[in-house]
Amino acid sequence: MELLVTTLTIFVLAIFVGFEVITKVPPTLHTPLMSGSNAISGITLVGAVLSSGTQHTTLTTALGFAAVVFATINVVGGFLVTNRMLAMFKRK
């Protein structure tokens, strides 16, 4: 029970810190930060593939597959948004 409370406390604090950090970013830095978050999502995708490939149980395989799907959506969507934002600055 003590481990659950500690883990939950860290999770809630991480949510508050993440929210504060993201809301303080000026709009001019959104494109570089989006590129950085795409790189992190790519790392998440590699971890999800490794996790789903271990096949310890059916549950871990299913959760790993879901992680692969969501991470792929995140990476592709992030690159599309970054490409669209960068296209706004190109000369016509």
C-alpha distances in whole Angstrom, upper triangle without the diagonal:
4,5,5,6,9,10,11,12,14,15,17,19,20,21,23,24,26,27,29,30,32,33,35,37,41,42,44,41,40,42,41,37,38,39,36,34,36,36,32,32,34,32,29,31,32,28,28,31,30,27,29,31,29,29,26,25,27,24,24,27,27,24,27,30,28,27,31,32,30,31,35,35,34,36,39,38,38,41,43,42,43,46,47,46,48,51,52,53,55,59,61
4,5,5,6,9,10,11,12,14,15,17,18,20,21,23,24,26,27,29,30,32,33,35,39,41,43,40,39,41,40,36,37,38,35,33,35,35,31,31,34,31,29,31,32,28,29,32,30,27,30,32,30,30,27,27,29,26,25,29,29,26,28,31,29,28,32,33,31,31,35,36,34,36,39,39,38,41,43,42,42,46,47,46,48,51,51,52,55,58,60
4,5,5,6,8,10,11,12,14,15,16,18,20,21,22,24,26,27,28,30,32,33,37,39,41,38,36,38,37,33,34,35,32,30,32,31,28,28,30,27,25,28,28,25,25,28,27,24,26,28,26,27,24,24,26,23,22,26,26,23,24,28,26,25,28,30,28,28,32,32,31,33,36,36,35,38,40,39,39,43,44,43,45,48,48,49,52,56,57
4,5,5,6,8,10,10,12,14,15,16,18,20,21,23,24,26,27,29,31,32,36,37,39,36,35,37,36,32,32,34,31,29,31,31,27,27,29,27,24,27,28,24,24,27,26,23,25,28,26,26,24,23,25,21,21,24,24,21,23,26,24,23,26,28,26,26,30,30,29,31,34,34,33,36,38,37,38,41,42,41,43,46,47,48,50,54,56
4,6,5,6,9,10,11,12,14,15,17,18,20,21,23,24,26,27,29,31,35,36,39,36,34,37,36,32,33,34,32,29,31,32,28,28,31,28,26,29,30,26,26,30,29,26,28,31,29,30,27,27,28,25,24,28,27,24,26,29,27,25,29,30,28,28,32,32,30,32,35,34,34,37,39,37,38,42,42,41,43,46,46,48,50,54,56
4,5,5,6,9,10,11,12,14,16,16,18,20,21,22,24,26,27,29,33,35,37,34,33,35,34,30,31,32,29,27,30,29,26,26,29,26,24,27,28,25,25,29,28,25,28,30,28,29,27,27,29,25,24,28,27,24,25,28,27,25,28,30,27,27,31,31,29,31,34,34,32,36,38,36,37,40,41,40,42,45,45,46,49,52,54
4,5,5,6,9,10,11,12,15,15,16,18,20,21,22,24,26,28,31,33,35,32,30,32,31,28,28,30,27,24,27,26,22,23,25,23,21,24,25,21,22,25,24,21,24,27,25,26,24,24,25,22,21,24,24,20,22,25,23,21,24,26,24,23,27,28,25,27,31,30,29,32,34,33,34,37,38,37,39,42,42,43,46,50,52
4,5,5,6,9,10,11,13,14,15,17,19,20,21,23,25,26,30,32,34,31,30,32,31,27,28,30,27,24,27,27,23,23,26,24,22,25,26,23,23,26,26,23,25,28,27,27,26,26,26,23,22,25,24,21,22,25,23,21,25,26,23,23,27,27,25,27,30,29,29,32,34,32,33,37,37,36,38,41,41,43,45,49,51
4,5,5,6,9,10,11,12,14,16,17,18,20,21,23,25,29,31,33,30,29,31,31,27,28,30,27,24,27,28,24,24,27,26,23,26,28,25,25,29,28,26,28,31,30,31,29,29,30,26,25,28,28,24,25,28,26,24,27,28,25,25,29,29,26,29,32,31,29,33,35,33,33,37,38,36,38,41,41,42,45,49,51
4,6,5,6,9,10,10,12,14,15,16,18,20,21,23,27,29,31,28,27,29,28,24,25,27,24,21,24,24,21,21,24,22,20,24,25,22,22,26,26,23,26,29,28,29,28,28,29,25,24,27,26,23,24,26,24,22,25,26,24,23,27,27,24,26,30,29,27,30,32,31,31,35,35,34,36,39,39,40,43,46,48
4,5,5,6,9,10,10,12,14,15,16,18,20,22,25,27,29,26,25,27,26,22,23,25,22,19,22,22,19,19,22,21,18,21,23,20,20,24,24,22,24,27,26,27,26,26,27,23,22,24,24,20,21,24,21,19,22,23,20,20,24,24,21,23,27,25,24,28,29,28,28,32,33,32,34,37,37,38,41,44,46
4,5,5,6,9,10,11,13,14,16,17,19,21,24,26,28,26,24,27,27,23,23,26,23,21,24,24,21,21,25,23,21,24,26,23,23,27,27,25,27,30,30,30,30,29,30,26,25,27,26,23,24,26,24,21,25,25,22,22,26,25,23,25,28,26,25,29,30,28,29,33,33,32,34,37,37,38,41,44,46
4,5,5,6,8,10,11,12,14,16,17,19,23,25,27,24,23,26,25,22,23,25,22,20,23,24,21,21,25,23,21,25,26,24,25,28,28,26,29,32,31,32,31,32,32,28,27,30,29,25,26,28,26,23,26,27,24,23,27,27,24,26,29,27,25,29,31,29,29,33,33,31,33,36,36,37,40,43,46
4,5,5,6,8,10,10,12,14,16,17,21,23,25,22,21,23,22,18,19,22,19,16,20,20,17,18,21,20,18,21,23,21,21,25,25,23,26,29,29,30,29,30,30,27,25,27,26,23,23,25,23,20,23,24,21,20,23,23,20,22,25,24,22,25,27,25,25,29,30,28,30,33,33,34,37,40,43
4,6,5,6,9,10,11,12,14,16,20,21,23,21,19,22,22,18,19,21,19,16,19,21,17,18,21,20,18,21,24,22,22,25,26,24,26,29,29,30,30,30,30,27,25,27,26,22,23,25,22,20,23,23,19,19,23,22,19,21,24,22,21,24,26,24,24,28,28,27,29,32,32,33,36,39,41
4,5,5,6,9,10,11,13,15,18,20,23,21,20,23,22,19,20,23,20,18,22,23,20,20,24,23,22,25,27,25,25,29,30,28,30,33,33,34,34,34,34,30,29,31,30,26,27,29,26,24,26,27,23,23,26,25,22,24,27,25,23,26,28,25,26,29,29,27,30,33,32,33,36,40,42
4,5,5,6,9,10,11,13,17,19,21,18,18,21,20,16,18,21,18,16,20,21,18,19,23,22,20,24,26,24,25,28,29,27,30,33,33,34,34,34,35,31,29,31,31,27,27,29,26,24,26,27,23,22,25,25,21,23,26,24,22,25,27,24,24,28,28,26,28,31,31,31,35,38,40
4,5,5,6,9,10,11,15,17,19,16,15,18,17,13,15,17,15,13,16,17,15,16,19,19,17,21,23,21,22,26,26,25,27,30,31,32,32,33,33,29,27,29,28,24,25,26,24,21,23,23,20,19,22,21,18,19,22,20,18,21,23,21,21,24,25,23,25,28,28,29,32,35,37
4,6,5,6,9,10,14,15,18,16,15,18,18,15,15,19,17,15,18,20,17,18,22,22,20,23,25,24,24,28,29,28,30,33,33,35,35,35,34,31,30,31,30,26,27,28,25,23,25,25,21,20,23,22,18,21,23,21,19,22,23,20,21,25,24,22,25,28,27,28,31,34,36
4,6,5,6,9,12,15,17,15,15,18,18,15,17,20,18,16,20,21,19,20,24,24,23,26,28,27,27,31,32,31,33,36,36,38,38,38,38,34,33,34,33,30,30,31,28,26,28,28,24,23,26,25,21,23,26,23,21,24,25,22,22,26,26,23,26,29,28,28,32,35,37
4,6,5,7,11,13,15,12,12,16,15,12,14,17,15,14,17,18,16,18,21,21,20,24,26,25,26,29,30,29,31,34,35,36,37,37,37,34,32,34,33,29,29,30,28,25,27,27,23,22,24,24,20,21,24,22,19,22,23,20,20,24,24,21,23,26,26,26,29,32,35
4,5,6,9,11,13,11,10,13,13,10,11,14,13,12,15,17,15,16,20,20,19,22,25,24,25,28,29,28,30,33,34,36,36,37,36,33,31,32,31,28,28,28,26,23,25,25,21,20,22,21,17,18,21,18,16,19,20,17,17,20,20,18,20,23,22,23,26,30,32
4,6,8,10,13,12,11,15,15,13,14,17,16,15,18,20,19,20,23,24,23,25,28,28,28,31,33,32,33,36,38,39,39,40,39,36,34,35,34,30,31,31,29,26,28,27,24,23,25,23,20,21,23,20,18,21,22,18,18,22,21,19,21,24,23,23,27,30,32
4,6,9,12,10,11,15,15,12,15,18,17,16,19,21,20,21,24,25,25,27,30,29,30,33,34,34,36,38,39,41,42,42,42,38,37,38,37,33,33,34,31,29,30,30,26,25,27,26,22,23,25,23,20,22,23,20,19,23,23,20,21,25,23,23,27,30,32
4,6,8,7,7,11,11,9,11,14,14,14,17,18,18,19,22,23,23,25,28,28,29,31,33,33,34,37,38,40,41,41,41,38,36,37,36,32,32,33,30,28,28,28,25,23,25,24,20,21,23,20,17,19,20,17,16,20,19,16,18,21,20,20,23,26,29
4,6,6,7,10,11,11,13,15,15,16,18,20,20,22,24,25,26,28,30,31,31,34,36,36,37,40,41,43,44,45,44,41,39,40,39,35,35,35,33,30,31,30,27,26,27,25,22,22,24,21,18,20,21,17,16,19,18,15,16,19,17,17,21,24,26
4,5,5,8,10,10,11,14,15,15,17,20,20,21,23,25,25,27,29,30,31,33,35,35,37,39,41,42,44,44,43,41,39,39,38,35,34,34,32,29,30,29,26,25,25,23,20,21,21,19,16,17,18,14,13,16,15,11,13,16,14,14,18,20,23
4,6,7,9,10,11,13,14,15,17,19,20,21,23,25,26,27,30,31,31,34,35,36,37,39,41,43,45,45,45,42,40,40,39,36,35,35,33,31,31,30,27,26,26,25,21,21,22,20,17,17,18,15,13,15,15,11,12,15,13,12,16,18,21
4,6,6,6,9,10,11,12,14,16,17,18,20,22,22,24,26,27,28,30,32,33,34,36,38,40,42,42,42,39,37,37,36,34,32,33,31,28,28,28,25,23,24,23,19,19,20,18,15,16,17,14,12,15,15,11,12,16,15,14,17,20,23
4,6,5,6,9,10,10,12,14,15,16,18,20,20,22,24,25,26,28,30,30,32,34,36,38,39,40,39,37,35,35,33,31,30,30,28,25,25,25,22,20,21,19,16,16,17,15,11,13,14,11,9,12,12,9,11,14,13,14,17,20,22
4,5,5,6,9,10,11,13,14,15,17,19,20,21,23,25,25,27,29,30,31,33,35,37,39,40,39,37,34,34,33,31,29,29,27,25,24,24,21,19,19,18,15,14,15,13,10,10,11,9,6,9,10,7,8,11,11,11,14,18,20
4,5,5,6,9,10,11,13,14,16,17,19,20,22,23,24,26,28,29,30,32,34,36,38,39,39,37,34,34,33,31,29,29,28,25,24,24,22,19,20,19,16,15,16,15,11,12,14,12,9,11,13,10,10,14,14,14,16,20,22
4,5,5,6,9,10,11,12,14,15,16,18,20,21,22,24,26,27,28,30,32,34,36,36,36,34,31,31,31,28,26,27,25,22,22,22,20,17,18,18,14,13,15,14,11,12,14,12,10,13,15,12,13,16,17,17,19,23,25
4,5,5,6,9,10,10,12,14,15,16,18,20,20,22,24,25,26,28,30,32,34,35,34,32,30,29,28,26,24,24,23,20,20,19,17,15,15,14,11,10,12,10,7,8,10,8,7,10,12,10,11,14,15,16,18,22,24
4,5,5,6,9,10,11,13,14,15,17,19,20,21,23,24,26,27,29,32,34,35,34,32,30,29,29,26,24,24,23,20,19,20,18,15,15,15,12,10,11,11,8,8,11,10,7,10,12,11,11,14,16,16,18,21,23
4,5,5,6,9,10,11,13,14,16,17,19,20,22,23,25,26,28,30,32,33,33,31,28,28,28,25,23,24,23,19,19,20,18,15,15,16,13,11,14,14,10,11,14,13,11,14,16,14,14,18,19,19,21,25,27
4,5,5,6,9,10,10,12,14,15,16,18,20,21,22,24,26,28,30,30,30,28,25,25,25,22,20,21,20,16,16,17,14,11,13,13,10,9,12,11,8,10,13,12,11,14,16,15,16,19,20,21,23,26,28
4,5,5,6,9,10,10,12,14,15,16,18,20,21,22,25,27,29,30,29,27,25,24,24,21,19,19,18,15,14,15,13,10,10,11,8,6,8,9,6,7,10,10,9,12,14,14,15,17,19,20,21,25,27
4,5,5,6,9,10,11,13,14,16,17,18,20,21,23,26,28,29,29,27,24,24,24,22,19,20,19,16,15,16,15,11,12,13,11,8,11,13,10,10,14,14,12,14,17,17,17,20,22,22,23,27,29
4,5,5,6,9,10,11,12,14,16,16,18,20,22,24,25,27,27,25,22,22,22,19,17,18,18,14,14,15,13,10,12,13,10,9,13,13,11,12,16,16,14,17,20,19,20,23,24,25,26,30,32
4,5,5,6,9,10,10,12,14,15,16,18,20,22,24,25,24,22,20,20,19,17,15,15,14,11,10,12,10,6,8,10,7,6,10,11,9,11,14,14,14,16,18,19,19,22,24,25,26,30,32
4,5,5,6,9,10,11,13,14,15,17,19,21,23,25,24,23,20,19,20,17,15,15,15,12,10,12,11,7,8,11,9,6,10,12,10,11,14,15,15,16,19,20,20,22,25,25,26,30,32
4,5,5,6,9,10,11,12,14,15,17,20,21,23,23,22,19,18,19,17,14,15,16,12,11,14,13,9,11,14,12,10,13,15,14,14,18,19,18,20,23,23,23,26,28,28,29,33,35
4,5,5,6,9,10,10,12,14,16,18,19,21,21,19,16,16,16,13,11,12,12,8,8,11,10,7,9,12,10,9,13,14,13,15,18,19,18,21,23,23,24,27,29,30,31,35,36
4,5,5,6,9,10,11,12,15,17,19,20,19,18,15,14,15,13,10,10,11,7,6,9,9,5,7,10,9,8,11,13,13,14,17,18,18,20,22,23,24,26,28,30,30,34,35
4,5,5,6,9,10,11,13,15,18,19,20,19,15,14,16,14,11,12,13,10,8,12,12,9,10,13,13,11,14,17,16,17,20,21,21,22,25,26,26,28,31,32,32,36,37
4,5,5,6,9,10,11,14,15,17,18,16,13,13,14,12,9,11,12,9,9,12,12,10,12,15,14,13,17,19,18,19,22,23,23,25,27,28,29,31,33,34,35,39,40
4,5,5,6,8,10,12,14,15,15,14,10,10,11,9,5,7,8,5,5,9,9,8,10,13,13,13,15,17,17,19,21,23,23,25,27,28,29,31,33,34,35,39,40
4,5,5,6,9,11,14,15,15,15,11,10,11,11,7,8,10,8,6,10,11,10,10,14,14,14,16,19,19,20,22,24,24,25,28,29,30,32,34,35,36,39,40
4,6,5,7,10,12,14,15,15,11,10,13,12,8,10,13,10,9,13,15,13,14,17,17,17,19,22,22,22,25,27,27,28,31,32,32,34,37,38,38,42,43
4,5,6,8,9,11,12,11,7,7,10,9,5,8,11,9,9,13,14,13,14,17,18,18,20,22,22,24,26,27,28,30,32,33,34,36,38,39,40,44,45
4,6,6,9,10,10,10,7,5,7,7,4,6,9,8,8,11,13,13,14,17,18,18,20,22,23,24,26,28,28,30,32,33,34,36,38,40,40,44,45
4,5,9,11,11,12,9,7,10,11,8,9,12,12,11,14,16,15,16,19,20,20,22,24,25,26,28,30,30,31,34,35,36,37,40,41,42,45,46
4,6,9,10,11,8,7,11,11,9,11,14,14,13,17,18,18,19,22,23,23,25,27,27,28,31,32,33,34,37,38,38,40,43,44,45,48,49
4,5,7,9,6,5,9,10,9,10,13,14,14,17,19,19,20,22,24,24,26,28,29,30,32,34,34,36,38,39,40,42,44,46,46,50,51
4,7,8,6,7,11,11,11,13,15,16,16,19,21,21,22,25,26,26,28,30,31,32,35,36,37,38,40,42,43,44,47,48,49,53,54
4,5,5,6,9,10,11,12,14,15,17,19,20,21,23,25,26,27,29,30,31,33,35,36,37,39,41,42,43,45,47,49,50,53,54
4,6,5,6,9,10,11,12,14,15,17,18,20,21,23,24,26,27,29,30,32,33,35,36,37,39,40,42,43,45,47,48,52,52
4,5,5,6,8,10,11,12,14,15,16,18,20,21,22,24,26,27,28,30,32,33,34,36,37,39,40,42,44,46,47,50,51
4,5,5,6,8,10,10,12,14,15,16,18,20,21,22,24,25,26,28,30,31,32,34,36,37,38,40,42,44,45,48,49
4,6,5,6,9,10,10,12,14,15,16,18,20,21,22,24,25,27,29,30,31,33,35,36,37,39,41,43,44,47,48
4,5,5,6,9,10,11,12,14,15,17,18,20,21,23,24,26,27,29,30,32,33,35,36,38,40,42,42,46,47
4,5,5,6,9,10,11,12,14,15,16,18,20,21,22,24,26,27,28,30,31,33,34,36,38,40,41,44,45
4,5,5,6,9,10,10,12,14,15,16,18,20,21,22,24,25,27,28,30,31,33,34,36,38,39,43,43
4,5,5,6,9,10,11,12,14,15,17,18,20,21,23,24,26,27,29,30,32,33,35,37,38,41,42
4,5,5,6,8,10,11,12,14,16,16,18,20,21,22,24,26,27,28,30,32,33,36,37,40,41
4,5,5,6,8,10,10,12,14,15,16,18,20,21,22,24,26,27,28,30,32,34,35,38,39
4,6,5,6,9,10,10,12,14,15,16,18,20,21,22,24,26,27,28,31,32,33,37,37
4,6,5,6,9,10,11,12,14,16,17,18,20,21,23,24,26,27,29,31,32,35,36
4,5,5,6,9,10,10,12,14,15,16,18,20,21,22,24,26,27,29,31,34,35
4,5,5,6,9,10,10,12,14,15,16,18,20,21,22,24,26,28,29,33,33
4,5,5,6,8,10,11,12,14,15,16,18,20,21,22,25,27,27,31,31
4,6,5,6,8,10,10,12,14,15,16,18,20,21,23,25,26,29,30
4,6,5,6,9,10,10,12,14,15,16,18,20,21,23,25,28,29
4,6,5,6,9,10,11,12,14,15,16,18,20,22,23,26,28
4,5,5,6,9,10,11,12,14,15,16,19,21,21,25,25
4,5,5,6,9,10,11,12,14,15,17,19,20,24,24
4,5,5,6,9,10,11,12,14,16,18,19,23,24
4,5,5,6,8,10,10,12,14,16,17,20,21
4,5,5,6,9,10,10,13,15,16,19,19
4,5,5,6,9,10,11,13,15,18,19
4,5,5,6,9,10,11,13,17,18
4,5,5,6,9,10,11,14,15
4,5,5,7,9,10,14,14
4,5,5,7,10,13,14
4,5,6,7,11,13
4,5,5,9,10
4,6,8,9
4,7,9
4,6
4
